Amino acid sequence: MPKNQPAAQLSHDLLLRMADDATFKRGTRYAADGHVASLAQDGKCITATVHGTRRYRVTLTTGKQQLQHSCTCPVGADGGFCKHCVAVGLAWLGDDAKPPAGKGRERSRAVTMKDVRAHLATLGKDALVDLLIQQAMSDDRLQQQLLLETAQSIGGGENVHAFRAAITNAIETGGYVDYYGAYDYSSRIDDVVTSLEKLLKNGKGEAVIELTEHALTLLEHAIESVDDSDGNLSFVFERLHALHLSACTKVRPDPVVLARKLFAWELRSEWEVFYGAAQTYAKVLGATGLAAYRKLANAEWAQVPALTADQQHRFGRSSRFRITAIMEALASVSGDIEELVAVKQRDLSLAYHYLTIAELYENAGKRKRALEWAEQGINAFPDRTDSRLRLFLAKLYEQIDRHDDAIVLVWQNFIDRPCLEHFEELRHSAKQLGEWDVWRPKALEAARPPVQQSRANSKQTSLFRHTTEGTLLVQLLLSENDIDAAWSAAETFGCTTEHQLQLARKREPAHPSDAARVYQEDVERLLDRRNNSAYEEAVQRLRDVKRAMKGLLAAQRSEYFVSVRVRHKAKRNFIKLLDAAKL
């Protein structure tokens, strides 16, 4: 295919820069095996179909700054430069390499989209219409687009009927839609939503309300048959919700009828259709609609039993969650904090629920009420207290100079779940009292695991024990910048590789030989994994070794690196990386 000047930037080097090695290799195989079809160019745009797990459509657009790309595969949908893009680029570049037809013959020129454009310009309108209809009969998405565009120009019931049929056809799954087909499926529905947006602009608000509700009804059932791992259908739901609200805002339907419809849908929907409608549609519903909505909600809410620490959720969990969310939305619309607290107070079966109420009062500047609710939560759950509730109450105590009470709470958090976060909270509270020297050794002792075997009786040759039991203790000592104590803990109890390396970097300035040995041990761990990614990490770790061994004699450094090459000479990819890094 002769290449015109705008696309001259495309090259093998550019494709190599755009893709990682593995992707480039897979794309090369796709191009070589003939997976690229329908390759065409129009100005700066190159398009093709690639036959992989499914048929994917690829577009490459060249420009002065960069190569724009898109592909309908999952990787391409996330903006990645996938193997299909590589294959199309290579296929396009490879056309000029085709040999002439024979000695003495003039090489035939391939037809480009520019030629197609010129040819179409010579055809009459009827011929173009026939050509488009013929293509639409074998292309569902094009057929749908043409039907919807035609429906835009048809008034009355035919218009709504055509759109309903298009929506039904687009959302019908025809069985299970797997991960690889989910993007095309959601794109098909997206096209319909775009047409509905145009319909609203043309003043068909009532039709759009009916059609979006039809789409949401179908989509609620269809989503159960779709692997929507990438969340594409979530965006479709959002677009339909936004479009329905826009249509209602323009049309202003009967507020009582709308309130009944929204409430019924929100209460039963498993997919949060019209979730938070009282807030979202407040202006559309007005006082009359909100009153009707609230009346329905209150009737349902009256059936929901109150729960305390000793009671279980006998009322259906999902039903309770939905009506609770509705009541909270209504309370938020009213702006009455006591109304919102009354809703939340209906379920006090968890310590965390006390916290949410206490936080409401704290955010409203009512600290006394916040303190009361936090203390009630601690008293209601003496054994199963939420750590977040304890910390909240501890901070309130600190604000009113009850530091002794505060530190008891944060200490209990640390004892219940020893971790760096709780250790730092304890340190903060203890320093407020000037008692960190008292609490620090207690916390470190609580984090110290029992010694099951002394190093003296162990045959291990590693610097550290082959366990991770001491990781927390090492973490805490590192947070205190007590490097020597952390090193000793790691030797005695062991810790994760991550913390070994962290220790080595901090210890390297004063004890480079210790650091070098940690790096060397990590090199061997990485090389045992026997894959290219690990080899790359090993080379980086060898750079750390080289830095740590800087103070040693050149012969000693050389001896180590030679030994690495000799022991791992069979790992050819690793040796190549060593050569490239000049190690």
N, C-alpha and C positions, 0 to 999 in steps of 0.2 A: 504494500500500500504506500504510494508516494506520500510523503509527509509535508504538510505546508508549514510555513515559518512559525505560526503561533505555538505549535506543539513541539518545537525543536528542543525545548528544555528537558524533555523526558529522556532519561538515559539509564544504563545499568547502574551507574554510580548513585544516581538519585534514588532508585529503587532499593539499593543496598542500605542507604542512609535511612530510608523511611521504615524499613522492616528489620526485625531482629533476625539473627542467623537462621533459627529454626523455621520462622515464617517464610523467609526468602527461599530456603531449600524446598519447602513444601510447595510454594508457588511455582518454583522452577519445574518441579515434577508435573504439576497440573498443566503448565504450558506445554511441556514436552510430550505429555500423554494425550494432547488434543482435547482437553476439557473446555477450552475457550471457544465459544461460537458467537455468531452474529456480531463480529467485531466491526465497529463503524466509527467514523470520525466526522464531526461537524464543527468546523472552526477550532476552538480551543478544547472542545469536548470529545472525549473518546468513550464509547459505550460498548458493552459486550455482555453476553450471558455466559456464566461459568457453571458447568455441571459438576457439582460436588455431592454432598449428602442430599442436597436438593438443588434446584435451579436458582442461582443467585444472579441478581442484576448489578453490574459494576459500572460506575461512572468515574472517569478521571478527567479533571479539568486543569489545564496548565495555565499559569499566569506568571507575572514578573517576579512575584515574591515566593510562591510555593505551589506545590501540587495539591489541589483540592481532590478529595476522594470520598466515595460513598459505596457501600455494598449492603445488600439486604440480608446478609448473614448476621448472626448474633454479635460477632466481633465487630463487624462493620457498623452495626446499629449502635454500638457503644463508642463509635468514633475511631476505632482502631484501624490500622493499615494492615489488612488481612492477607492471607495467601491468595485469595481470589483477585485482589487488587494487583498483587505482584504478578500473577499469571497473566492478567490482561495487559499490564505494562510490557511484560516480556514478549507476549504474543504480538503486540503492536510493533515493538522494536524488531522482532524477528522477521517481519514480512520482507524487508529489503534484502535479507540474506538468501532469499530463494533464487536458485540458479535460473538462467535464461532457458527458454523452451527448447532451444537447439542452436547449433552453430549456424550463423548466418541469419537467424531469425531475429526479428525485433521483439524485445520482451513486452508482453501485453501488460497494460496498466490496469490495476485493480480499481473497481468502482468505489468512490467515496460518497459520504453523505452530501457533500457539496454537489456531486453529480446528480444525486437523488433529488436534491432541492431544485436544481435546474430542470430536471425532467418533470417533476410535479408541476412546476410553473407553466409547463406547456399543455397540461391536461385541462379539460373543461371541468366545470363544477360537478356535473353528474358523475363523471369518471372518478373524481376525488371522493364523492359521497359513497359510491359503490365500493371503492377501495377501503374506506374507513369502516363501513358496515361489515365488509368481509372480514376484516381484522378483528372487529369487536365480537363477531360470532365465535371466535376461538380464544378470546382474551376476556375473562370474567371481569377483571378490574376496569378495563377500558369500557366494556359494555355497561357496567354499573355507572361509570362516570357520564357516559352519553345519555343514559336513561334519566339520571338526576338533572343534568343540564337541560334536557328536554322538558322535564317536569317543571322546571323553573318558569317556563313560558306558558304552561297550561294552568288555567285557573280552575276554581271550584273544587268539587270533590275529586276530580281526576288527579289533581295536584297531590292531595293528601294520600290518595290511594297509591300513586306511583312511589311516593316517598316511603310509605309503610312497607310496600313490597321490597323496595331497595334495602331498607333497614333489616327486615326479616331475612333477606338473602345474605346480607353482609354478616349478620350475627350468627346465623345457622352454622354450627361447627361441622356437621356431617360426621360426627364421631369424636374421638379424642384428638386434640391438637397438642402435639408434643412441643418440646422446647424450641426445636429448630423451625417449627412452623408458626410459632406464636407471634413473631414480629410481623410476618405477612398478614396474619389474621387481624392483628390490632390495626395495621395500616389500612386494611380494607374498611374497617369501621371508622377510622379517622377520616377517610375520604367522605363518608356519609355525613359525619358531624360538620365537616367543612361546608358541605352543600346546605345543611340546615342553617348554618350561620349566615349564608348568603340569602336563604329564604327569609330569615328574620329581618335582614337589611331591606328586603323588598316589601316589608310591611305585613308579613304573614305570621304575626305573633301567636295567634290562637292555634294555628296549625302546628307551629313549632312546639308549643306546650304539649299538645297531644302526641306529637312525634317523639319528643325527647322522653316522655313517660313510657311510650311504647318501647323505645330503645333500652331504657333502664330496666324495664320488666324482663325483656328477653336476655339482656346481658347478665342480670342476676342469676339466671338459671344456667346460661352458657358458660360462665366463668368456672364452674365446677368441672368442666370438661376441657380446661385449657391449662397447660403448664406455663403459668405467668410468672416464672421465677425472676424475670427482669423487671416486672412491674409495669409493663407497657399498658395493660388494661386499667391500671390505676389512673393513668393520665387520661384515658378515654372517659372514665367515670367523672373525673374532675371537669373535663370539657363539657360533658353532658349536664352536670350540675350547674356550671356557670351559664350555660346556654339557657337552661330552664329558668334560672333566676332572672336573666336578662329579659327573656320573653315575658315572664310574669310582671316584671317592673314596667314594661311597655304597655301590656294589655290591661293590667290591674283587674284580674279575675275576682269573682265574688270572694271576699276574705274568709267567710265562714266555710264555704265549700273547699277553698284552698287549705284552710287550717285542718279540716277533717282529713283531707287527702294526705297532707304532709305528716300528720300525727300517725295515721294508720300505717303509712309506709315506714316511717322511722322506727316505730315500735316493733314491726315484724321483720325488718330487713336484717339479714345476716351479714350484709356487705356494707353497712353504714350508709345506705342510700338516704340522702337528706338528713344526715347526722347533724345535730345542732341547728335544726331548722328554725327554732324559735328566735335564735340570734340572727341567723343568716337572712331570714325572710321578715324580720321585724318591721321594716319600713313598708313592705308590700302588704303584710297582714294588717298593720295598723292596730288601733285599740280594739276594734271589733273582732278582728281575726285572732289576735293574741288572747282575748278573753275566751273565745271559743276553744282555742288550743289549750289554754290553762284548765278549762272546765273538764276537757277530756283527760288531761294528764292527772288532775286531782282525783278523778274517779278511779283511774288505774293505780295511782299511788296509794290510795286508801287500802288496797288489797295487799300491799307489801308490808310484811311484819318487821318490827324493830329487832335488831340483833345486838347482843352483848358478848362479852368475852367467853361466856360459857355456852353460847348457842351456835348452831350451824346454819348454813344457808339452805333452809328447807324450800324457800321460793326458788324457782328456776334461776340459775346463775345468769344466763344470757338475758332472760327477760328482766331480771332485776337490774342488770347493768344498763340496759337500754332505757328503762323508765327513770332510773336514777340520773342518767345523762340528760334526759329531757327536763327533769325537775331542776337540775343544776343550771341548765341553759336558761330556763325561765327566771330563776333567781338572779342570774347574771344580768338579764335584760332589765329586771326591776332595780338592780343596784343595791339591794338590801342585803347586807352581810348576815343579818340574823336569819333571814329566809334561807340563805345558802347554808348556814350552819345547821339549821333545822333539817335540811335534806341530808347532809352528811352525817348528822347525829343518828339517823335511822339505822346506820350500820356501824357499830362499834365492836365488831368481832375481831379486829386486828389492832395492834398497838399503833401501826402506821396511820390508821384513820384518825386517831387522836392528834397525831402530828399535823395532818392536813388542816384540821380545824385550828390548832394552835398557830399555824403559819398564817392562816387567814386573818386572825386577830393581830398578829405581829405586823403583818403588812399594812393593816388598817391603823396602826399606831396604838392599838389597845394591848399594851404589854401585860397588864395585870391579868386580863382574860386569857392571853396566850399562856402565861405561867400556870394559871389554874388548870387549863386543859392539858398541858404537858404533864403536870404532876398527876392529874387523874389517870392519864395513860400509863405512867410508870406504876401507879398503885394497882391499876386493873390488870397489868401484866408483869408481875414481879419476876416470873421465870422466863417468859418469852417476849421480853422487851425488845423493840426494834432499836438497833444501834443508832439510827438517825434521830429517833425521838430522844434518846439519852443525850446525844451531842447537842441537839437543839436546846434542851433544858439546861445543859451545862453552860452553854453560851449565855443564856438568860441569867443564870446564877452569877456568872462572871460580871455581867453588866450591872448587877446590884451588889457587887462585892461579897458574894457568897462563894468564895473560891474553894473553901474546904468541901462544900457540897458538890461543886463542879468536878473536882478531881476524883471524887469517889465514883462519879458516873463514867468519866472517861477511862478510869482504871478498869471498871467492870467491862467496858467495851473491849479493852485490850485483852483481858483475861478470857472473855467469851470467844474472841477471834483475834489471836495475835497476828498482826500484820503491820507493815510500814506505816500505813495511813493512821491506824489507831495509836501507834507509837509516837508519831509526830503530834497528834492531838494531845497525848499525855504529856509530852515534853512542853508543849505550849502552856498547858494548865499549870504544870509544876513550876515552870519559870515565873508564872504570874505570882506564885506563892513564895518564890525563892527557894524551892525545895527539890530542884532537879537532881541534886546530888544524892537525895534520899530515894527518889522514885526510879532513877536510871538503873541502878544495880538490880532492883526488883524486877524491872521489865526485862533486862538482859538475861537474868536468871530464868525467868518464865519462858524465854525463847530458846534457851539452851537445851538441846536434845540429850538424852542419856548416851554415854559412851558405851557401846556394845563390845568393842574390841579395840585394844590399844594398838597404836601403830608399831610398837616394839615387836608385837607378835605377828604383825601382818607381813605378807610377802610382796605386797604391792611395791612397784617401782615408781609410780606416779607421785607427784608432789602432794596431791590431794586424794582423800579417800574416794572410792568409786560409789559414792552415794550423794544425795542432795539434801540430807537431813539438816545440815547446818545453814541452808540458804537463807532462812529468815534471820538468823543471828548475824550472818555476814552482812545482809542488807541493812540491818539496824546499825551495826558498827560503821558501815560505810557512810550512812546518813549522818553519823556523828564525826565523820572524817578521822576515825580511829583506825588507821590503815594497818598498823602492826597487830592490833587485837583482831581485826577482821581476817588478816592473813593466818593468824594462829587458829582461829575458829574454822577456817576453810581447811587447813591441814588436819585438824582433829576430827571434824564432822563431815567434811565434804560440802560441796555446793554445786550449783548449776554451772555449765560452761560459760554462760553469759556473765555470771558474777566472778568466775575465775579470771576472765579477760578484763573485766572492769578493775579487779584488784591489781592485775599485772600492770595495767596502764598507770594506776596511781602509785604503784610501788617502783616502777621502772626508774625514776630519777635517782632514788637512793640505793636501790638494789637491782641493777639492770640484769644481773645473771639470773635472779629469780624470775623476773619478767620474761626473759628469753626462753627459759625452760617451759613456762606456761604456754608461750606462743608455739614452741616446738611440739609440745604435746597436742595442741589443737591442730597443727599441721597434719599430724598422723591420724587424728580422728577424722578430719576432713577427707584425706586421701583414701581412707577405708571405705568411704561412701561410693567411690568409683563412678562419678558422673561429672560432666563438664562444669556444672554450676559449683560443685564442691571444689574442683580443681582451681577455679577462678578465686574462690575464697581462700584456698590454701596459698596461692601466690601472694594475695594481699597479706596473709598472716606471715609469710616469709619476709615480706618487707618490714613487718614489725620486728621479726627476729634480727634482721640486718641492722635495724636502728638500735635495738637493745644491745647488740654485740659490738657496737661501734668502738668501745673502749678496749676490746680484745685485740690481740695480735692478728694481722692479716692472715697468717697461716692457720690460726684457729678458726677464723670465720670461714676460710676457704674449705677447710676439712669438713665442716658441717654441711655446707652446701653441696660439696662433692658427694658426701654420703647420702644425701637426699636423692640426688640424681641416680646413684648406683642402685639404691634400694627400690626405687620406683621407675626404673628405666622402661619397664614394660608398659607403663601408662603413657602412651605416645602423645596424646592430647595435652597431658600435663607437662611433659617435657617441652612441647612446642610453646606453651604459655611461659615456661621458665626462660626459654631462649628469647622470646619477645620482650620479657621483663628484664632481661640481662642479669639474671640472678644465678 
